[in-house]
Amino acid sequence: MFNKLRLTILSIILITIPLMGFGCKLFTNNEVKELYKPISLKWWGVWEDSAEVETLISAYQAMHPNVTIAYRKFRFEEYEEELTRAWLEQRGPDIFSLPANYLKKYQNLIKPLPASMKLPFLELTGVVKKEPTIVVREITNITPKKVRDAFVDVVAEQVIINNQIYGLPLSVDTLALYYNRDILTKAKIPLPASTWAELVDQAPRLTLFDTNGNIKQSAIALGTDNNIPRATDILALLMMQNGAQMIDGKGFATFNLAANDSSFFPGINALEFYLNFSDPNKTVYSWSEEMGDALSLFMSGKLAYFIGYNYQTPIIRAGAPKLAFNIAPMLQTVPDVQEVNYADYWTLSTYFGTASENIAPAWDFIQFATTNTEVLNLYLTKTNQPTALRSLINDQMQIEGLDIFADQLLNARNWYRGYQPNEVEEMMNDLIYQAKHNLNSKYTITNLLNDIIKRINTTINPE
C-alpha cells in the first residue's frame, strides 16, 4: 500500500504545477539560494488522524523537500482552549483548523491569503536526461472569484471576508436523514419520508408509548435543545426551507421578519413546527427533554429517524455494528422546487504571527491540499468525506454512502456571519428552551424571537 501511494504521489508531482499554478514566473538561482532553506510547519486540527493527512503532507513534501509539516490532533473539547493558549504564549501553529463560522471570531489572528508568493519547487528538467532541479516560481494564488468558481457556494459565503480569503476547506458536510430500516418495516412504511409532510403523517405510526404514557420508541428527535445534537442547525434549516431570510446584506439576523411584506412569518412558523414534536398535545408528539441523547437512542434502536451529518456515520457503525440503518436525503418542504440543505465545515488557515518565511509555504500547502483534485481525492476516499470542490461532486455521487451528501452540496447553506458563534449558538438553544417553557399571553413567541434577534445582532460587528 505504501509503495502504491508513493507511485501515485510521484505521478502527481508531474501535473501539480498546471493544477496549482494559477499563474507563475520562473526565477534565477539567486532566488533559489534565498528561498530554498529548511522550513518546519506545525499543523493543528481536530478531526483528522495523522495517518489520514499523511497523503496530503507526503504529496506536498515530494514537491517541496525543504518543507516538513508536523500534524497534531486534539480532542474537540480541548482544542479551542489549547489554541488560544498557544497564541497567547506565541507558540501557535502555522496552520490550524477552524469551524467556518469561527473565521470572523479569530479574523485578527489569521493571515489572509496573499495575492502571490515566491516558492521553490522540485522539478525534473533537461531535454535528454531528466534530472531533479530546484526552481523558484512566483505563484499567483487563488482569488475570491476562483474560490466561487471552484468551491460550492457556502464556502465563498464564509471564507471570503472583505474580499480576502481567510481559510479553505478540505470537505463540506451536510445534514441528512438517518433511518432505522427495521422500525420502518415493522410499521409497514416502505420508504423513508422525503418531506416534512410525510414525516408528520408517519410520526404517530412510529412513536410507541408504555402504559404510563412515556415514549419507548420515538419517530424522530425534534422539539428540544438539550438532547439533540446540532439542534440549532436543524432549526435554522427548517427556517430556511420555510422561506425565512436568515440575514440581510450586512449580515444582521432577520429571521423574525415576515416573508415578502406578507402576514406570514416563516421563522416563527418553523419554530412552532419544531416544538410540536415535543408537545404531548400534538399528534406528532415523539420526543421530550427527559429522553436520552438522540444519537445514542438511534444507535440503541429506539429512534426511527435521526438527523445528522456524514461525520456521524462511523460513530454509528462503531457504536452499533448490528444496527440496520440507511441514509436518505434531508427532509424538504417542497422537494424538486426549492431544495435547501444545511452545511457545516472546517477550514484551514494560517496564523498571522507565524514566521515570515513560513507564511508562503503554509498558505501554499493549504491551497495544494484543498484544490489539487488528484491528491485531495485520495484523502477524501481514505476518510470517506464529502468534497468541497464542485469538480469532484459527480464522482462522489457514484460512491455509496457519500452519494446522498454529495448530491446536497450545491444547495447547502449556512447563515451566521458574526464574531461570537459560541454565544449565538447558546442564544438559539435559549430560543428553543424559552419557547417551550416561558411563553404566556403577555410574552408571546413573537416577543421572544424579536428579543433573540436583538441579542444576536449585537454580535455581528466587532466591539
C-alpha positions in Angstrom: 0.0 0.0 0.0 2.9 2.4 0.9 4.6 1.8 -2.5 1.4 2.3 -4.4 0.9 5.6 -2.5 4.4 6.7 -3.3 3.9 6.0 -7.0 0.7 7.9 -7.1 2.3 10.9 -5.4 5.2 10.8 -7.8 2.9 10.9 -10.7 1.0 13.8 -9.2 4.2 15.8 -9.0 4.4 16.0 -12.8 1.0 17.6 -13.1 0.9 19.8 -9.9 2.3 23.0 -11.5 -0.5 23.1 -14.1 -3.1 22.3 -11.4 -1.8 24.7 -8.7 -0.2 27.3 -10.9 -2.9 29.9 -11.1 -0.1 31.9 -12.7 3.7 31.6 -12.3 7.0 33.1 -13.3 10.4 31.4 -13.2 13.3 32.9 -11.1 17.1 32.5 -11.2 19.4 30.5 -9.0 20.0 33.5 -6.7 16.3 33.3 -5.7 16.8 29.5 -5.1 19.6 30.2 -2.6 17.4 32.8 -0.8 14.2 30.7 -0.6 15.4 27.1 -0.6 16.1 26.5 3.1 14.6 24.2 5.7 11.1 25.1 6.7 9.2 23.4 9.6 5.4 23.9 9.7 3.1 23.0 12.6 -0.5 22.0 11.7 -3.1 21.6 14.4 -6.5 20.0 13.9 -9.3 18.0 15.5 -11.0 15.6 13.2 -8.2 14.2 11.0 -5.8 11.4 12.2 -2.1 11.6 11.3 -2.4 8.6 9.0 -5.2 10.4 7.1 -3.4 13.6 6.5 -0.1 11.8 5.5 -1.4 11.6 2.0 -1.6 15.4 1.7 1.7 16.0 3.5 3.7 13.4 1.6 2.5 14.7 -1.8 3.4 18.3 -0.9 6.8 17.4 0.5 7.6 15.5 -2.6 7.4 18.8 -4.5 9.0 20.8 -1.7 11.7 18.7 0.0 12.8 21.6 2.2 9.4 21.7 3.9 8.4 19.5 6.8 4.9 19.5 8.2 4.2 18.1 11.7 0.5 17.4 12.4 -1.0 17.3 15.8 -4.6 16.2 16.6 -6.5 17.5 19.6 -9.8 16.5 21.2 -12.7 18.8 20.2 -13.3 19.6 23.9 -9.8 20.9 24.5 -8.9 22.4 21.1 -10.1 26.0 21.3 -8.6 26.5 24.7 -5.3 24.9 23.7 -5.2 27.0 20.5 -5.9 30.3 22.3 -3.3 29.5 25.0 -0.7 28.7 22.3 -1.4 32.1 20.6 -1.1 34.0 23.9 2.2 32.2 24.5 3.4 32.9 20.9 3.8 29.3 20.1 0.7 28.9 17.9 0.7 26.5 14.9 1.4 27.8 11.4 -1.6 26.0 10.0 -4.8 25.4 12.1 -8.3 24.2 11.6 -11.4 26.3 12.5 -15.1 25.9 12.0 -16.1 28.1 9.1 -18.3 30.3 11.3 -15.4 31.0 13.6 -13.4 32.8 11.0 -14.6 36.2 12.0 -14.2 35.4 15.6 -10.5 34.8 15.0 -10.1 37.1 12.0 -7.4 39.2 13.6 -5.3 36.1 14.3 -5.4 34.9 10.7 -3.1 35.9 7.9 -5.2 36.3 4.8 -4.0 34.6 1.6 -1.6 36.9 -0.2 -2.1 37.7 -3.9 1.1 36.0 -4.9 4.1 34.2 -3.3 7.6 33.1 -4.3 8.3 29.3 -3.7 10.9 26.8 -4.5 9.8 23.6 -6.4 11.5 20.3 -7.1 11.1 19.6 -10.8 12.5 17.2 -13.4 14.4 19.3 -16.0 16.6 18.6 -19.0 16.0 17.6 -22.6 17.9 14.3 -23.0 18.4 13.3 -19.3 15.8 14.4 -16.8 17.3 15.5 -13.5 15.7 16.9 -10.4 16.3 20.6 -10.1 15.2 23.2 -7.7 13.5 26.2 -9.3 11.8 29.2 -7.8 8.4 30.4 -9.1 6.2 33.3 -8.3 2.7 31.8 -7.8 -0.4 33.8 -8.3 -2.7 32.5 -5.6 -6.4 31.5 -5.9 -8.6 34.6 -6.0 -12.0 35.2 -4.4 -13.6 34.8 -7.9 -11.8 31.4 -8.3 -13.0 30.3 -4.9 -16.5 31.0 -6.0 -15.9 29.1 -9.2 -14.1 26.1 -7.7 -15.9 25.5 -4.4 -19.6 25.1 -3.5 -21.4 28.3 -2.8 -21.4 28.1 1.0 -17.6 28.2 1.1 -17.2 31.6 -0.6 -20.0 32.9 1.6 -18.0 32.3 4.7 -14.2 32.2 3.9 -14.2 35.5 1.9 -14.2 38.5 4.2 -13.7 42.0 2.8 -12.7 40.4 -0.5 -9.8 38.4 1.2 -9.6 34.7 1.7 -9.2 33.6 5.3 -9.4 29.9 5.0 -10.1 27.0 2.7 -11.9 23.6 3.4 -10.9 20.1 2.7 -14.5 19.0 2.8 -18.1 20.2 3.4 -20.7 18.2 5.4 -24.5 18.4 5.2 -27.4 17.3 7.3 -29.1 14.1 6.1 -31.8 11.7 7.4 -30.6 8.5 9.0 -33.3 5.9 9.4 -33.8 2.5 11.1 -34.9 0.1 8.5 -36.3 -2.4 11.0 -38.6 0.2 12.7 -39.9 1.4 9.3 -40.5 -2.1 8.1 -42.4 -3.1 11.3 -44.6 0.0 10.9 -45.2 -1.1 7.2 -43.6 2.1 5.9 -41.8 1.0 2.7 -39.7 4.2 2.1 -38.3 6.8 4.4 -40.0 10.2 4.5 -38.8 12.7 1.9 -40.8 15.7 3.1 -41.8 17.2 6.4 -45.4 16.5 5.5 -44.6 12.8 5.1 -42.9 12.8 8.4 -46.0 14.3 10.1 -48.0 11.5 8.6 -45.6 8.8 9.8 -44.8 10.1 13.2 -47.9 8.7 15.0 -47.2 5.2 13.5 -43.5 5.2 14.5 -43.9 6.5 18.1 -44.8 4.0 20.8 -45.7 4.6 24.4 -45.6 2.5 27.5 -48.5 2.0 29.9 -47.6 5.2 31.8 -47.6 7.3 28.6 -43.8 7.5 28.4 -42.2 7.3 24.9 -40.5 4.0 24.5 -39.8 4.3 20.7 -39.6 7.7 19.0 -40.3 8.6 15.4 -37.7 11.4 15.4 -35.8 13.7 17.8 -37.2 17.2 17.4 -38.5 19.9 19.6 -35.9 20.3 22.4 -32.5 21.8 22.8 -30.8 19.7 25.4 -30.6 16.2 23.9 -30.5 16.6 20.2 -27.0 17.0 18.6 -26.9 20.2 16.4 -30.5 21.1 17.3 -29.8 24.7 16.3 -28.7 23.6 12.8 -31.9 21.7 12.4 -34.0 24.6 13.5 -32.1 27.0 11.2 -32.6 24.6 8.3 -36.3 24.5 9.0 -36.5 28.3 8.9 -34.6 28.5 5.6 -36.7 25.8 4.0 -39.8 27.7 5.2 -38.7 30.8 3.4 -37.1 32.8 6.2 -34.4 35.3 5.3 -31.8 34.5 8.0 -29.6 37.5 7.4 -29.7 40.7 5.4 -27.0 42.1 3.1 -25.0 43.3 6.1 -25.1 40.0 8.0 -27.7 41.1 10.6 -30.2 38.4 11.6 -33.7 38.9 10.1 -35.4 35.6 10.5 -38.1 37.2 12.7 -39.5 39.2 9.8 -42.5 38.4 7.6 -41.9 36.9 4.2 -42.1 39.5 1.3 -44.2 42.0 3.4 -46.9 39.4 3.9 -48.6 38.3 7.1 -46.7 35.0 7.1 -43.7 34.8 9.5 -41.6 31.8 8.3 -39.2 31.9 11.2 -42.0 31.8 13.8 -43.9 29.1 11.8 -40.7 26.9 11.6 -40.1 27.3 15.3 -43.6 26.3 16.2 -43.4 23.3 13.9 -40.2 22.2 15.5 -41.7 22.5 19.0 -44.7 20.4 18.1 -42.7 17.2 18.2 -42.1 17.7 21.9 -45.7 18.8 22.7 -47.8 15.9 24.3 -50.9 17.6 22.9 -49.8 17.3 19.3 -50.4 14.3 17.1 -46.7 14.3 16.1 -45.5 14.1 19.7 -42.5 11.9 19.7 -39.7 13.5 21.8 -39.2 15.0 25.3 -36.5 16.7 27.3 -36.4 13.7 29.7 -35.2 11.3 27.0 -31.5 10.5 26.4 -29.2 11.7 23.7 -30.7 11.3 20.3 -27.7 9.8 18.7 -27.4 7.2 21.5 -31.1 6.3 21.2 -30.7 5.9 17.5 -27.8 3.5 18.0 -29.8 1.6 20.6 -32.6 1.0 18.1 -35.2 3.2 19.8 -35.3 6.1 17.3 -36.7 5.7 13.8 -35.2 8.8 12.3 -32.1 10.8 13.3 -31.0 14.0 11.6 -27.2 14.1 11.4 -24.0 14.7 9.5 -21.8 12.4 7.5 -19.1 12.5 10.2 -21.6 10.7 12.5 -21.8 7.6 10.2 -18.6 6.0 11.5 -19.7 6.8 15.1 -23.0 4.9 14.5 -21.2 1.9 12.8 -18.7 1.7 15.6 -21.3 2.1 18.4 -24.0 -0.2 16.9 -22.4 -2.6 14.4 -25.6 -4.7 14.1 -27.9 -1.7 13.6 -29.8 -1.9 10.3 -29.8 1.7 9.1 -29.6 3.7 5.9 -29.2 7.3 5.0 -31.7 9.3 3.0 -31.7 12.9 1.6 -32.6 15.6 4.1 -36.3 16.2 4.5 -37.6 19.1 2.4 -40.6 21.3 2.4 -41.1 21.4 -1.4 -38.6 18.9 -3.0 -37.5 19.4 -6.6 -38.9 23.0 -6.4 -36.9 24.7 -3.7 -34.5 22.3 -2.1 -32.5 23.7 0.7 -29.8 21.9 2.7 -27.6 22.8 5.7 -23.8 22.8 5.6 -21.2 22.6 8.3 -17.4 22.5 7.6 -14.0 23.4 9.0 -11.3 25.4 7.2 -7.5 25.5 7.2 -6.0 28.9 7.9 -2.5 30.4 8.5 -1.7 32.1 11.8 -0.9 35.9 11.4 2.0 35.6 13.9 3.8 32.8 12.1 7.4 33.4 11.0 7.5 35.5 7.8 9.4 32.7 5.9 6.7 30.2 6.9 3.7 32.2 5.5 4.2 31.4 1.9 4.7 27.6 2.3 1.9 27.4 4.9 -0.6 29.0 2.5 0.8 27.1 -0.4 0.2 23.8 1.4 -3.4 24.8 2.2 -4.1 25.7 -1.4 -2.4 22.4 -2.5 -4.3 20.3 -0.1 -7.7 21.8 -0.8 -7.6 22.4 -4.6 -5.3 19.7 -6.1 -8.0 17.3 -7.1 -5.7 14.3 -7.5 -4.3 14.4 -4.0 -7.5 15.6 -2.4 -9.5 12.8 -3.9 -7.0 10.3 -2.3 -7.6 12.0 1.0 -11.4 12.1 0.7 -11.6 8.5 -0.4 -9.5 7.4 2.7 -11.6 9.5 5.1 -15.0 9.0 3.4 -15.8 12.7 3.5 -17.9 14.7 1.0 -16.0 17.2 -1.1 -16.0 20.9 -1.1 -15.0 21.2 -4.7 -17.6 21.3 -7.5 -15.4 19.2 -9.8 -15.5 16.2 -7.5 -19.2 16.1 -6.8 -20.2 14.0 -9.8 -17.6 11.4 -8.9 -18.8 11.2 -5.3 -22.4 10.9 -6.3 -21.4 7.4 -7.6 -20.0 6.3 -4.2 -22.4 4.6 -2.0 -22.5 6.3 1.4 -21.3 9.6 0.1 -23.8 10.0 -2.7 -26.5 11.4 -0.5 -24.2 14.1 1.0 -22.5 14.9 -2.3 -25.9 15.4 -4.0 -26.9 18.0 -1.4 -23.8 20.2 -1.7 -24.8 22.6 -4.4 -27.8 23.9 -2.5 -26.4 23.7 1.0 -26.4 26.9 3.1 -25.3 28.3 6.4 -26.1 31.6 7.9 -24.2 33.2 10.9 -21.6 35.8 9.8 -20.8 37.4 13.2 -17.9 37.4 15.7 -19.4 35.3 18.6 -20.5 31.9 17.2 -20.4 30.2 20.6 -22.7 32.8 22.2 -25.1 32.8 19.2 -25.5 29.0 19.4 -26.4 29.4 23.1 -28.9 32.1 22.1 -30.5 29.8 19.6 -30.7 27.0 22.2 -32.2 29.5 24.6 -34.8 30.4 21.9 -35.9 26.7 21.8 -35.9 26.4 25.6 -37.8 29.6 26.3 -40.3 29.0 23.5 -41.1 25.7 25.2 -41.3 26.9 28.8 -41.6 30.7 29.2 -44.4 31.9 26.9 -47.6 33.4 28.0 -50.3 35.8 26.9 -48.1 38.8 27.7 -44.8 37.4 26.3 -45.5 35.7 23.0 -43.3 33.8 20.6 -43.1 36.9 18.6 -41.7 38.9 21.5 -39.3 36.1 22.3 -38.0 35.9 18.7 -37.6 39.6 18.5 -35.5 39.6 21.7 -33.3 36.8 20.4 -32.7 38.7 17.2 -31.6 41.8 19.1 -29.2 39.7 21.1 -27.8 38.0 18.0 -27.3 41.3 16.2 -25.1 42.7 19.0 -22.5 40.1 17.9 -22.5 40.9 14.2 -19.9 43.8 14.4 -16.7 43.6 16.5 -16.7 45.7 19.7 
